[in-house]
Amino acid sequence: MNATPDNTLADPEQKQAMSLSRPALREYRTWGIDSCRWKGFEPRPDDIIVATYPKCGTTWMQQIVSSLIFQDATSRPLLDIAPFIGGRHFGDPEAIYATINEQKHRRFLKSHEPLDGIPIYDEIRYIHVARDGRDTAMSLHNQWINFNDQARQRFDRIGLSDPAIGRPFPAIPTEPAETFRFWLSRSEIPDQTDGAVGLSFFDPLLLKELVRIIEHERYPFSRRTRGLKEIRDPRDYWSA
């Protein structure tokens, strides 16, 4: 296969006027993300942003995009060539911008922020990957409970140093079903009520439908997720 990357529009010296469809509408700051880090972003008209919720196939999709751009199946260091701009534990944003502004290939970047937390340009291509929320919660549970001391201390420092959070990383339930409820309904950050830590963004009406699906067992449950059926009323787990 041709190993030459797709550089059709990637020349950084050929800056083109970009059409900002809308700026970021909301600021998101958690232990893991800070949408303010996008403020220094200088877009190119052929940029690609893989904008997914965590544990929903982000790396998988990045590898697909990488293979299409570079026209081969080589596994590349994605954090280096497709950095996570909003990731608070992935380096200084100025260093990230210095790296991507020097890139000659067509750029593809990573975002875990919700759509209203990043700028939207008409020319940029945004790729979103969706996943069943129950599966996502189980993957998050496995990730969170397996944080080592170094990772937890790093997130503690982030939370304690940011006035918008002002607290260490929360304790994660050991039972998957409890993590699911925790993820759906609790907020550990002042003024952000969309679920704990990872910001689930479940709409109350959608949550009600999810509960109905669970109660009527329209989907098979594994031993680990069977406890999710115990949810009866979304109002029990959703703050008004």
C-alpha positions as CSV (number, residue, x, y, z in Angstrom):
1,M,0.0,0.0,0.0
2,N,1.0,3.6,-0.4
3,A,2.7,4.7,2.8
4,T,2.6,8.4,1.9
5,P,0.2,10.3,4.2
6,D,-2.7,12.2,2.8
7,N,-1.3,15.8,2.7
8,T,-3.8,17.2,0.3
9,L,-4.6,20.2,2.5
10,A,-2.1,19.7,5.4
11,D,0.5,22.3,4.5
12,P,0.6,24.6,7.6
13,E,1.9,27.5,5.6
14,Q,-1.3,27.5,3.5
15,K,-3.6,28.8,6.1
16,Q,-7.2,29.2,4.9
17,A,-10.1,31.2,6.4
18,M,-12.1,28.9,8.6
19,S,-15.9,29.2,9.2
20,L,-16.6,29.0,12.9
21,S,-20.1,27.5,13.1
22,R,-20.2,28.2,16.8
23,P,-17.7,28.5,19.6
24,A,-17.7,26.3,22.7
25,L,-20.9,26.9,24.6
26,R,-20.0,25.5,28.0
27,E,-16.9,24.9,30.1
28,Y,-16.2,21.4,31.3
29,R,-13.6,20.8,34.0
30,T,-13.2,17.4,35.7
31,W,-10.2,15.4,37.0
32,G,-9.7,14.2,33.5
33,I,-10.6,17.0,31.1
34,D,-10.5,20.8,30.8
35,S,-12.3,22.2,27.8
36,C,-10.5,25.5,28.3
37,R,-7.4,23.9,26.9
38,W,-9.0,24.2,23.4
39,K,-8.8,28.0,23.5
40,G,-5.4,28.0,21.8
41,F,-6.5,25.7,19.0
42,E,-5.6,26.9,15.5
43,P,-7.7,24.8,13.1
44,R,-6.8,23.7,9.6
45,P,-9.6,23.0,7.0
46,D,-8.8,19.3,6.7
47,D,-8.5,18.6,10.5
48,I,-10.3,15.5,11.9
49,I,-11.5,15.4,15.5
50,V,-12.3,12.0,16.9
51,A,-14.9,13.2,19.5
52,T,-16.0,10.3,21.6
53,Y,-17.1,9.5,25.2
54,P,-14.4,7.7,27.2
55,K,-14.3,3.9,26.8
56,C,-16.4,4.0,23.6
57,G,-13.8,3.0,21.0
58,T,-11.7,6.2,20.8
59,T,-8.3,4.5,20.3
60,W,-9.9,2.0,17.9
61,M,-11.3,4.8,15.8
62,Q,-8.0,6.7,16.0
63,Q,-6.2,3.7,14.6
64,I,-8.6,3.4,11.7
65,V,-8.2,7.1,10.9
66,S,-4.4,6.8,11.2
67,S,-4.5,3.8,8.7
68,L,-6.5,5.9,6.2
69,I,-4.3,8.9,6.5
70,F,-1.0,7.1,6.3
71,Q,-2.3,4.4,4.0
72,D,-0.9,1.5,6.0
73,A,-1.8,-0.5,9.1
74,T,1.2,0.5,11.2
75,S,0.5,1.0,14.9
76,R,1.7,4.5,15.7
77,P,2.0,6.3,19.1
78,L,-1.4,7.9,18.9
79,L,-0.9,10.1,21.9
80,D,2.0,11.7,20.1
81,I,0.5,12.2,16.6
82,A,-3.1,12.6,17.6
83,P,-3.0,14.2,21.0
84,F,-5.7,14.6,23.6
85,I,-5.9,18.4,23.8
86,G,-8.4,18.5,26.7
87,G,-6.7,15.8,28.7
88,R,-5.4,17.4,31.9
89,H,-2.8,14.7,32.5
90,F,-1.3,14.6,29.0
91,G,1.1,17.5,29.1
92,D,1.0,21.3,28.9
93,P,-1.4,22.5,26.2
94,E,1.2,24.9,24.7
95,A,3.5,21.9,24.2
96,I,0.7,20.0,22.5
97,Y,-0.1,22.9,20.2
98,A,3.6,23.3,19.3
99,T,3.6,19.6,18.3
100,I,0.5,19.6,16.2
101,N,1.3,23.0,14.5
102,E,4.4,21.4,13.1
103,Q,2.7,18.3,11.7
104,K,2.8,18.0,7.9
105,H,0.3,15.2,7.6
106,R,-3.4,15.6,7.8
107,R,-4.1,16.1,11.5
108,F,-6.4,14.0,13.6
109,L,-7.1,14.9,17.2
110,K,-8.8,13.4,20.2
111,S,-11.6,14.9,22.3
112,H,-13.6,13.5,25.2
113,E,-15.5,16.7,25.8
114,P,-19.2,16.9,24.9
115,L,-20.1,18.6,21.7
116,D,-21.0,21.9,23.3
117,G,-17.6,22.1,25.0
118,I,-15.5,22.4,21.8
119,P,-15.6,24.8,18.9
120,I,-17.4,23.6,15.8
121,Y,-16.0,24.6,12.4
122,D,-17.7,23.9,9.1
123,E,-14.6,22.5,7.4
124,I,-13.5,20.2,10.2
125,R,-14.6,16.5,10.2
126,Y,-15.9,15.3,13.5
127,I,-16.2,11.5,14.2
128,H,-18.3,10.3,17.0
129,V,-18.5,6.7,18.3
130,A,-21.5,5.6,20.4
131,R,-21.7,2.6,22.8
132,D,-24.3,1.1,25.0
133,G,-24.1,3.1,28.3
134,R,-24.1,-0.1,30.4
135,D,-21.1,-1.4,28.7
136,T,-19.4,2.0,28.9
137,A,-20.1,2.1,32.7
138,M,-18.5,-1.4,33.1
139,S,-15.4,-0.3,31.2
140,L,-15.2,2.8,33.3
141,H,-15.6,0.7,36.5
142,N,-12.7,-1.5,35.5
143,Q,-10.5,1.5,34.7
144,W,-11.3,3.4,37.9
145,I,-10.9,0.6,40.4
146,N,-7.6,-0.4,38.8
147,F,-6.0,3.0,39.1
148,N,-2.6,2.6,40.8
149,D,-1.5,4.9,43.6
150,Q,0.4,7.1,41.2
151,A,-2.6,7.7,39.0
152,R,-4.9,8.4,41.9
153,Q,-2.4,10.8,43.4
154,R,-2.2,12.7,40.1
155,F,-5.9,13.0,39.8
156,D,-6.1,14.1,43.5
157,R,-3.6,16.9,42.7
158,I,-5.6,18.0,39.7
159,G,-8.9,18.2,41.7
160,L,-7.4,19.9,44.7
161,S,-5.6,22.5,42.6
162,D,-8.6,23.5,40.5
163,P,-11.1,25.8,42.3
164,A,-13.8,24.4,40.0
165,I,-13.4,21.0,41.6
166,G,-11.7,21.6,44.9
167,R,-11.6,18.0,46.1
168,P,-9.6,14.8,45.5
169,F,-10.7,12.1,43.1
170,P,-13.8,10.4,44.6
171,A,-13.9,6.8,46.0
172,I,-15.3,4.4,43.4
173,P,-17.7,1.7,44.5
174,T,-16.3,-1.8,44.3
175,E,-19.6,-3.3,42.9
176,P,-20.3,-2.7,39.2
177,A,-24.0,-2.0,39.8
178,E,-23.2,0.7,42.3
179,T,-20.7,2.2,39.9
180,F,-23.4,2.3,37.3
181,R,-25.7,4.3,39.6
182,F,-22.9,6.5,40.8
183,W,-22.0,7.2,37.1
184,L,-25.6,8.0,36.2
185,S,-26.7,10.2,39.0
186,R,-24.1,11.6,41.3
187,S,-22.1,14.8,40.8
188,E,-18.8,15.2,42.5
189,I,-18.2,18.7,41.0
190,P,-20.0,21.9,42.1
191,D,-22.5,23.1,39.4
192,Q,-22.1,20.0,37.3
193,T,-25.0,17.6,37.8
194,D,-24.5,15.3,34.9
195,G,-23.2,12.3,36.8
196,A,-20.0,11.6,38.7
197,V,-16.4,11.8,37.5
198,G,-16.9,10.9,33.9
199,L,-20.0,13.0,33.3
200,S,-22.6,10.5,32.0
201,F,-24.9,13.1,30.4
202,F,-27.9,10.9,30.7
203,D,-31.1,12.8,30.2
204,P,-33.7,12.0,32.9
205,L,-36.2,10.9,30.2
206,L,-33.7,8.7,28.6
207,L,-32.8,7.3,32.0
208,K,-36.4,6.5,32.6
209,E,-36.5,4.5,29.3
210,L,-33.3,2.8,30.3
211,V,-34.8,1.7,33.5
212,R,-37.9,0.4,31.7
213,I,-35.7,-1.6,29.3
214,I,-33.8,-3.1,32.3
215,E,-36.9,-4.0,34.2
216,H,-38.5,-5.8,31.2
217,E,-35.2,-7.6,30.4
218,R,-35.2,-6.7,26.8
219,Y,-31.5,-7.3,26.8
220,P,-29.6,-10.2,28.2
221,F,-27.5,-9.6,31.4
222,S,-24.3,-11.1,32.4
223,R,-23.6,-12.1,36.0
224,R,-21.7,-8.8,36.6
225,T,-24.4,-6.5,35.2
226,R,-27.4,-8.4,36.6
227,G,-27.5,-5.9,39.6
228,L,-28.4,-3.1,37.2
229,K,-31.9,-4.5,37.1
230,E,-32.4,-3.5,40.7
231,I,-33.0,0.2,39.6
232,R,-36.7,0.9,40.0
233,D,-37.3,4.6,39.8
234,P,-34.9,7.0,38.1
235,R,-35.9,9.7,40.6
236,D,-34.2,7.7,43.3
237,Y,-30.9,8.2,41.5
238,W,-31.3,11.6,39.7
239,S,-31.0,14.8,41.6
240,A,-33.7,17.3,40.6
